[in-house]
Amino acid sequence: MKYCIIGNGAAGIDAALGIRTKNEEADIEIFTSSNHHLYYRPKLVEYVGSQMKPEDLILHNEDLYIQKKIKVNLNCKIISIEKDKKIIRDSKGKEHKYDFLIIATGARSFLPPVEGSNLKGVFSLRNFRDADLINGYAESVKKIVIAGGGLLGLETANSLLRVCKDVTVVEIADNLLPRQLDDQGGEFLKQLLIKKGLKFICGTSVKQINGNEKIESLTLSTGEKIEADMLVFSAGIRPEIDLALSGGIKCDKGIVVNNHLETSVKGIYAAGDCIQMEGKLFGLWISAKEQGKIAGLSACGMNETYMGSYPPVVLKITGIDLFSAGYNPLSEEFASAEKKVIINDSVYKKIYYNKGKALAAMIIGDSSAALMARKLMSGKLSLDEFLNIMK
């Protein structure tokens, strides 16, 4: 039995490991255009502006793949899928036959169609190459702008403070992390980050990038013009679906899969940032790992079902502990929810609950409370217990 996996990110590797737990003899082969083995992508922002080396982020050394009898083809880009023949073809024209195929092509950074985005000094962050280009360019600039105040944008901005003292975040929402924090929490976080040296312009976006050969300034949607000689877009991701689409596999915003992670083509599965299930995209490391494992087990004939995973949000900025889970102001439950709030100069704690059920928890600046909130939202701590210790 031959299993081919396209992509060696979290989903691809966990798919391979999942297969191996159920089939010790099958041929498992992974194909990736990357020249690196699996690395911990969420830590890539720590690589920016630091003295870290790529190998510091690598999760598994060669010994694991040898031990598990998993062949990994680095620098090997798959360019086509022939579903009827059960063949994939790489960029060198070589064909690879499979019995089962798992697509884990991940996602790419979304670059808004902004005039001037082709100028020198405009970047996005998705892989080691992006990070190396950002590190090299940041060494000689005086003003850096991050377009996007989500988790990745904030972490990237904080990392770039190591090499540039003038870093501004431009966020289209009126406050930071609007999907994870209410307005009060977003403002509280912003003030903490301002104390660390970051600057913010909220309620606007980058409309135009100005300069001759390289970036010199930005025009915002409000009409304001600000100086900048480097811009990093952090505007989310888009699933990599081109390969699947050209192979006749049903796609929408992502590769459409069912609860077993099987695509519209029998015997072809997909997992990770590239998928769409029940109209939802995921785009999180923990979700990709879980999906990869289930896709691998499903390809082995196991009746595994993916129910969706929505892990809590944690901000990785030294000196600021942030935990958020469950916040959804559009939910009807929030309209009549009770809440308990504790705020001082350095701590923001808020819990929403309704009829004895915890709906959401937001903790900033208190690591022990964040740990308790994690237990609460995962069902390992009762609401009454949490309210008693929330002081």
C-alpha positions as CSV (number, residue, x, y, z in Angstrom):
1,M,0.0,0.0,0.0
2,K,1.4,3.4,-1.0
3,Y,0.5,6.6,0.8
4,C,1.6,9.9,-0.7
5,I,1.4,13.2,1.3
6,I,1.8,16.6,-0.3
7,G,3.2,19.0,2.3
8,N,5.4,18.5,5.3
9,G,3.8,20.9,7.8
10,A,2.0,20.0,10.9
11,A,-0.9,18.3,9.0
12,G,1.4,16.4,6.6
13,I,3.7,15.0,9.3
14,D,0.9,14.1,11.7
15,A,-0.9,12.3,8.8
16,A,2.2,10.2,8.2
17,L,2.6,9.4,11.8
18,G,-1.1,8.5,12.1
19,I,-0.8,6.1,9.2
20,R,2.2,4.4,10.7
21,T,0.3,3.7,13.9
22,K,-2.1,1.5,11.9
23,N,0.1,0.2,9.2
24,E,3.7,-0.8,9.9
25,E,4.4,-2.0,6.3
26,A,2.9,0.6,4.1
27,D,5.1,2.9,1.9
28,I,4.7,6.5,3.2
29,E,6.2,9.3,1.1
30,I,6.0,13.0,1.7
31,F,6.7,15.6,-0.9
32,T,7.5,19.3,-0.1
33,S,8.9,22.3,-2.0
34,S,10.5,23.4,1.3
35,N,14.2,22.7,1.9
36,H,13.5,22.3,5.7
37,H,12.0,19.5,7.7
38,L,9.0,20.3,9.8
39,Y,9.5,23.4,11.9
40,Y,7.3,25.0,14.5
41,R,5.7,27.8,12.4
42,P,4.0,29.6,15.4
43,K,7.6,30.4,16.6
44,L,8.6,31.9,13.3
45,V,7.9,35.4,14.7
46,E,10.5,34.8,17.4
47,Y,13.0,34.1,14.6
48,V,12.3,37.6,13.2
49,G,14.8,40.1,14.6
50,S,16.7,37.5,16.6
51,Q,19.9,35.5,16.4
52,M,18.1,32.2,16.1
53,K,19.0,29.7,13.4
54,P,16.5,27.7,11.3
55,E,17.5,24.5,13.1
56,D,16.4,26.0,16.4
57,L,12.8,25.7,15.1
58,I,13.0,22.2,13.6
59,L,10.8,19.8,15.5
60,H,12.0,16.3,14.3
61,N,15.4,15.3,13.2
62,E,16.2,12.8,10.5
63,D,16.2,9.9,13.0
64,L,12.4,10.1,13.5
65,Y,11.7,9.7,9.8
66,I,14.2,6.8,9.5
67,Q,12.7,5.1,12.6
68,K,9.1,5.5,11.3
69,K,10.2,4.6,7.7
70,I,8.8,7.8,6.3
71,K,10.5,9.1,3.2
72,V,10.6,12.9,3.0
73,N,11.4,14.5,-0.4
74,L,12.6,18.0,0.3
75,N,12.8,20.6,-2.5
76,C,10.3,18.5,-4.5
77,K,7.3,20.5,-5.7
78,I,4.3,18.5,-6.8
79,I,2.7,20.3,-9.8
80,S,-0.2,18.0,-10.8
81,I,-2.6,15.3,-9.6
82,E,-4.1,12.8,-12.0
83,K,-6.9,11.4,-9.9
84,D,-8.1,8.8,-12.5
85,K,-4.6,7.3,-12.8
86,K,-3.7,7.8,-9.1
87,I,-0.5,9.6,-10.0
88,I,1.1,12.8,-8.9
89,R,3.8,14.5,-10.9
90,D,6.7,16.7,-9.6
91,S,8.3,19.7,-11.2
92,K,11.0,17.5,-12.7
93,G,8.4,15.5,-14.6
94,K,8.7,12.4,-12.4
95,E,5.5,10.5,-11.7
96,H,4.7,9.0,-8.3
97,K,1.9,6.4,-8.0
98,Y,-0.3,6.2,-4.9
99,D,-3.1,4.2,-3.4
100,F,-4.2,7.0,-1.1
101,L,-3.3,10.6,-1.3
102,I,-3.3,13.3,1.5
103,I,-3.1,17.0,0.5
104,A,-1.6,19.2,3.1
105,T,-0.5,22.2,1.0
106,G,-1.2,24.7,3.8
107,A,-1.9,28.4,3.0
108,R,-0.2,31.5,1.8
109,S,-0.1,35.0,3.2
110,F,-2.9,37.2,1.9
111,L,-1.6,40.4,0.3
112,P,-4.3,43.0,-0.2
113,P,-4.4,44.6,-3.7
114,V,-2.7,47.8,-2.6
115,E,-1.1,50.1,-5.2
116,G,2.7,50.1,-4.7
117,S,2.9,46.7,-3.1
118,N,5.6,45.8,-5.7
119,L,8.0,48.4,-4.2
120,K,11.2,47.3,-2.4
121,G,10.6,47.1,1.3
122,V,7.2,45.4,1.3
123,F,6.9,41.9,2.9
124,S,4.7,39.3,4.4
125,L,5.7,36.6,6.9
126,R,4.9,32.9,6.2
127,N,8.1,30.9,6.0
128,F,11.9,31.0,6.7
129,R,12.6,32.8,3.4
130,D,10.2,35.6,4.3
131,A,11.7,35.9,7.8
132,D,15.3,36.0,6.4
133,L,14.3,38.7,3.9
134,I,12.6,40.7,6.7
135,N,15.6,40.3,9.0
136,G,18.0,41.5,6.3
137,Y,16.0,44.5,5.3
138,A,15.1,45.6,8.8
139,E,18.7,46.1,9.8
140,S,18.9,49.4,7.7
141,V,15.5,51.0,8.2
142,K,14.3,53.6,10.6
143,K,10.5,53.3,10.4
144,I,8.6,50.0,10.1
145,V,4.8,49.6,9.7
146,I,2.9,46.4,10.3
147,A,-0.4,46.3,8.4
148,G,-2.7,44.2,10.6
149,G,-3.1,44.1,14.4
150,G,-4.0,40.4,14.7
151,L,-2.0,38.0,16.8
152,L,0.7,37.5,14.1
153,G,0.9,41.2,13.4
154,L,1.4,42.1,17.0
155,E,4.0,39.4,17.6
156,T,5.9,40.4,14.4
157,A,5.8,44.1,15.5
158,N,7.1,43.2,18.9
159,S,9.9,41.1,17.4
160,L,11.0,43.9,15.1
161,L,11.4,46.3,18.0
162,R,14.7,44.4,18.6
163,V,16.1,46.0,15.5
164,C,14.1,49.1,15.0
165,K,12.8,51.5,17.7
166,D,10.0,53.0,15.5
167,V,7.4,50.3,14.8
168,T,3.8,51.2,14.1
169,V,0.8,48.8,13.8
170,V,-2.0,49.9,11.5
171,E,-5.3,48.1,12.3
172,I,-8.5,48.4,10.4
173,A,-10.7,47.6,13.5
174,D,-11.2,50.3,16.2
175,N,-9.3,48.0,18.7
176,L,-6.9,45.2,18.8
177,L,-7.9,41.5,18.4
178,P,-11.6,42.2,17.9
179,R,-12.2,38.5,17.4
180,Q,-10.7,37.6,20.7
181,L,-11.3,40.6,22.9
182,D,-14.1,43.1,23.6
183,D,-13.4,46.8,23.1
184,Q,-12.3,47.3,26.7
185,G,-9.9,44.3,26.5
186,G,-8.5,45.5,23.2
187,E,-7.8,49.0,24.6
188,F,-6.2,47.5,27.7
189,L,-3.9,45.4,25.6
190,K,-3.0,48.3,23.3
191,Q,-1.9,50.4,26.3
192,L,0.4,47.6,27.6
193,L,2.0,47.3,24.1
194,I,2.5,51.1,23.9
195,K,4.4,50.9,27.1
196,K,6.7,48.3,25.4
197,G,7.4,50.8,22.7
198,L,4.9,50.0,19.9
199,K,2.8,52.7,18.2
200,F,-0.8,52.2,16.9
201,I,-3.1,53.7,14.3
202,C,-6.5,52.0,14.6
203,G,-9.7,52.3,12.5
204,T,-7.9,52.6,9.2
205,S,-5.9,50.6,6.6
206,V,-3.1,51.0,4.1
207,K,-4.7,52.4,0.9
208,Q,-1.5,53.1,-1.1
209,I,2.3,52.6,-0.8
210,N,4.3,55.5,-2.0
211,G,7.8,55.7,-3.4
212,N,10.0,55.4,-6.5
213,E,11.9,52.1,-6.3
214,K,11.4,51.5,-2.6
215,I,8.8,52.4,-0.1
216,E,8.9,56.0,1.3
217,S,5.5,56.6,2.8
218,L,2.0,55.2,3.2
219,T,-1.4,56.7,2.5
220,L,-4.1,55.4,4.8
221,S,-7.8,54.9,4.0
222,T,-8.5,58.0,6.2
223,G,-6.3,60.1,3.8
224,E,-3.6,60.4,6.4
225,K,0.0,60.0,5.1
226,I,2.7,58.5,7.3
227,E,6.4,57.9,6.8
228,A,7.6,54.3,6.4
229,D,10.6,52.7,4.8
230,M,9.4,49.1,5.5
231,L,6.0,47.5,5.5
232,V,5.0,44.0,6.6
233,F,1.5,42.9,5.7
234,S,-0.2,40.7,8.3
235,A,-3.6,40.4,6.8
236,G,-4.4,36.8,7.3
237,I,-3.9,33.7,5.0
238,R,-5.6,32.1,2.0
239,P,-5.7,28.3,1.6
240,E,-3.4,26.8,-1.1
241,I,-6.0,25.2,-3.4
242,D,-4.6,25.6,-6.9
243,L,-3.1,22.1,-7.0
244,A,-6.3,20.4,-5.8
245,L,-8.5,22.6,-8.1
246,S,-6.4,21.7,-11.2
247,G,-6.7,18.0,-10.2
248,G,-10.5,18.1,-10.4
249,I,-11.0,18.2,-6.6
250,K,-13.9,20.3,-5.3
251,C,-12.8,23.5,-3.7
252,D,-14.5,26.7,-2.4
253,K,-12.4,29.0,-0.3
254,G,-10.5,25.8,0.8
255,I,-10.4,22.2,-0.3
256,V,-13.8,20.9,0.6
257,V,-13.7,17.9,2.9
258,N,-16.2,15.8,4.9
259,N,-16.0,14.9,8.6
260,H,-13.5,12.1,7.8
261,L,-11.3,14.7,6.0
262,E,-12.0,13.0,2.6
263,T,-12.3,15.3,-0.4
264,S,-14.8,15.0,-3.3
265,V,-12.5,12.3,-4.8
266,K,-12.6,8.9,-3.1
267,G,-9.2,7.9,-1.7
268,I,-7.9,11.5,-1.6
269,Y,-7.9,13.3,1.8
270,A,-6.9,16.8,2.8
271,A,-5.9,18.4,6.1
272,G,-4.5,21.6,7.6
273,D,-4.7,25.2,6.6
274,C,-5.8,24.3,3.0
275,I,-9.2,22.7,4.0
276,Q,-12.7,23.9,4.4
277,M,-15.2,21.8,6.3
278,E,-18.9,22.7,6.7
279,G,-18.1,26.2,5.3
280,K,-15.4,26.8,7.9
281,L,-11.6,27.5,7.6
282,F,-9.3,26.8,10.5
283,G,-5.7,28.1,10.0
284,L,-4.4,27.1,13.4
285,W,-1.4,24.9,14.2
286,I,-3.2,22.7,16.8
287,S,-6.2,22.2,14.4
288,A,-3.8,21.2,11.6
289,K,-2.2,18.5,13.7
290,E,-5.5,17.0,14.7
291,Q,-6.8,17.1,11.2
292,G,-3.6,15.5,9.9
293,K,-3.9,12.6,12.3
294,I,-7.5,12.0,11.5
295,A,-6.9,12.2,7.7
296,G,-4.1,9.6,8.1
297,L,-6.3,7.3,10.1
298,S,-9.2,7.7,7.8
299,A,-6.9,6.8,4.8
300,C,-6.2,3.6,6.7
301,G,-9.9,2.7,6.8
302,M,-10.5,3.9,10.4
303,N,-13.9,5.4,11.1
304,E,-12.4,8.6,12.5
305,T,-14.5,11.8,12.7
306,Y,-13.3,15.4,12.9
307,M,-15.7,17.5,14.9
308,G,-13.8,20.8,14.5
309,S,-11.3,22.3,16.9
310,Y,-11.2,25.9,18.1
311,P,-8.3,26.1,20.6
312,P,-7.9,29.2,22.8
313,V,-5.8,32.1,21.7
314,V,-2.5,32.9,23.4
315,L,-0.4,35.9,22.7
316,K,3.3,35.2,22.7
317,I,4.9,38.5,23.7
318,T,7.4,38.4,26.6
319,G,6.0,40.2,29.6
320,I,2.4,40.0,28.5
321,D,0.3,36.9,29.2
322,L,-2.9,36.8,27.2
323,F,-5.6,34.1,27.1
324,S,-8.9,34.3,25.3
325,A,-11.4,31.6,24.5
326,G,-15.1,31.5,23.5
327,Y,-15.6,35.2,22.8
328,N,-18.5,35.6,20.3
329,P,-20.5,38.8,20.8
330,L,-22.8,37.8,17.9
331,S,-24.0,34.7,19.8
332,E,-27.5,35.1,21.3
333,E,-26.2,33.7,24.6
334,F,-24.1,36.9,25.1
335,A,-27.1,39.2,25.0
336,S,-28.3,38.0,28.4
337,A,-24.9,36.8,29.8
338,E,-23.6,37.8,33.2
339,K,-20.0,38.8,33.6
340,K,-17.4,39.3,36.3
341,V,-14.6,41.8,35.7
342,I,-11.4,42.7,37.5
343,I,-9.2,45.5,36.1
344,N,-6.2,47.3,37.5
345,D,-3.1,48.9,36.0
346,S,-1.5,45.6,34.9
347,V,-4.3,43.0,34.9
348,Y,-7.5,42.6,32.9
349,K,-9.8,39.6,33.7
350,K,-13.3,39.1,32.4
351,I,-15.5,36.0,32.4
352,Y,-18.9,35.8,30.6
353,Y,-21.3,33.2,31.8
354,N,-25.0,32.3,31.5
355,K,-27.1,29.9,33.5
356,G,-24.1,28.3,35.2
357,K,-22.2,27.9,31.9
358,A,-18.9,29.7,31.1
359,L,-19.2,31.4,27.7
360,A,-15.9,33.2,27.4
361,A,-12.8,34.1,29.3
362,M,-10.4,36.9,28.6
363,I,-7.3,37.2,30.8
364,I,-4.4,39.7,30.3
365,G,-1.5,40.0,32.6
366,D,-2.1,37.2,35.0
367,S,-0.5,33.8,34.1
368,S,-2.0,31.8,36.9
369,A,-5.5,33.1,36.1
370,A,-4.9,32.3,32.4
371,L,-4.0,28.7,33.4
372,M,-7.3,28.4,35.4
373,A,-9.2,30.0,32.6
374,R,-7.8,27.4,30.2
375,K,-9.0,24.6,32.6
376,L,-12.4,26.3,32.9
377,M,-13.0,26.5,29.1
378,S,-11.8,23.0,28.6
379,G,-14.2,21.6,31.2
380,K,-11.6,20.7,33.8
381,L,-12.7,23.4,36.3
382,S,-16.3,24.4,37.3
383,L,-17.6,27.9,36.9
384,D,-18.2,28.2,40.6
385,E,-14.6,27.2,41.3
386,F,-13.3,29.7,38.8
387,L,-15.4,32.6,40.2
388,N,-14.2,31.8,43.7
389,I,-10.6,32.2,42.7
390,M,-11.0,35.1,40.4
391,K,-10.1,38.0,42.7
